[in-house]
Amino acid sequence: MESVVRTLPVPKWKLWAGRVFSAIAILFLLFDSVAKLMNIAPVKQACLELGYPESLVVPIGALLFICTVVYLIPRTSIFGAVLLTGYLGGAVASQVPVGNPLFSQALFPIYFGALIWVGLYLRDARLRVFNPFES
């Protein structure tokens, strides 16, 4: 399989579009994780509203930071995308029970999950090998 991946060229427009999508997601996730690691008041308040104790804000931020760094490293980006998908799924599961608006807040993590995977798909030939419609 390794030889197949190396023979598939990545068109420049796909590479750059993937980099832009990935950069948007990475910058937001890094901002979110650093805000949690700094344990600032609005983040603590938001976590309390979701039903999480204040003591979990920093560990959740550390987990998000680690997952984002794993996604940022090209060799481990697919694994990082899987980890971030799980993290973002938990974020959706946290938003729904408290009754937050569906399209603006509850599904916001889904939008970022799609951005993560589309960016990775466009910039990484390893994922496009499995697409039967890719020439």
Secondary structure, 3 states (H helix, E strand, C coil): CHHHHHHCCCCHHHHHHHHHHHHHHHHHHHHHHHHHHHCCHHHHHHHHHCCCCHHHHHHHHHHHHHHHHHHHCHHHHHHHHHHHHHHHHHHHHHHCCCCCCHHHHHCHHHHHHHHHHHHHHHHCHHHHCCCCCCC
